């Protein structure tokens, strides 16, 4: 890329850096997107350096499955959620702690301050059939905001604490969307391993609630994409201004979506009337 194109890109990014300055953005990534941790970390640190306040929530399903395989444990899923008991929750916590520490270490190595901010989510048991799977009841947003105001980037694992003092597994997309709402984030982004929501072979740049719900009901939006779309709907319905699904395997997808006029991925909107970054 020649210098003039670089200058043009920087000029294009300027109004967006101003728009999001001092605003919280919640970014969730996991699964195959963890393989691109370097690019994601670089994007997150750059957001911080231009005055944006990123909060990162990670998943780790494939890593948990690998650990289960090593220990010869067969994963059990009910309605897309992982059945978790007192034995497997310890495995889940260990895997999440390892991933969390890796993200923190990478962010620090890129010159920003970061900390494991897990443990500030309260839950109740979602369904006895699921075992130690939690439904979020409260988020200690004041403590997380203090961490943010102290210039740290919080890295949060999808683990909640029940009134019984036990740890509970939570869906990472759900965790991230509830955090976005609780922290009054300006933007909520989920990194996945596809370009966005694809229907009939076509990527949808924008997806409104009614269409999303119809396509989920029809089975066009299926499997792992369902909780991601539902998480985005929850965030926007609860006054988070912007929610997006991006391909985390695309290098610097966060920057491409946030700081360019065209953007990438799929954004979730109320109705058909919208304008990018409006």
MOKACOR-V99659 format. One line per field, one symbol per residue. ss: DSSP state (A for helix, B for strand, O for the rest). phi: phi as a letter, one per 40 degrees, with the letter a starting at -180 (. if undefined). psi: psi as a letter, one per 40 degrees, with the letter a starting at -180 (. if undefined). A space follows every 50 residues. Layout:
BEGIN
ss = ???
phi = ???
psi = ???
END
This chain:
BEGIN
ss = OOAAAAAAAAAAAAAAAAAAOOOBBBBBBOAAAAAAAAAAAAAAAAAAAO OOBBBBBBOOAAAAAAAAAAOOOOOOBBOOBBOBOAAAAAAAAAAAAAAA AAAAAAAAAOOOBBBBOOOOBBBBBOOAAABOBBBBBBBOAAAAAAAAAO OBBBBBBOBBBBOOOOBBBOOAAAAAAAAAAAOOOOBBBBBBOOOOOBBO OBBOOBBBAAAAAAAAAAOOOOOAAAAAAAAAAAAAAOOOOBBBBBBOOO OOAAAAAAAOOOOOOBBBBOOOOOOOOO
phi = .ccccccccccccdccccccdgbcbbbbaifccccbdccccdccccdccc gcbcbbbbbidccccccccdcfbccbbbggbccbbccccccdcccccccd cccddcccccgbcaacbchbbcabccadccgcbbbcbabccccccccccc gcccbbccbbbcccgccbcbdcccdccccdcccfccabbbcbbbcicbbf gbcccbbcdccdccccccgccbfccccccccccdcccbgccabbbbcccc dgccccccbbccgagbbcbcbccaadfc
psi = hidddddddddddddddddeheihhhhhiabdddefddddddddddddde eigihhhiafddddddddddefhhihhhfeihhhaddddddddddddddd ddddddddeeeihiihfiefhiiihdhddebfhihhdihgddddddddee eihhhhighihieeeiiihihdddddddddddefidihhhhaeidahhhf ehhhdihidddddddddeedhibedddddddddddddfehdhhihiheeh hfddddddeiddiiahihidaehihhf.
END
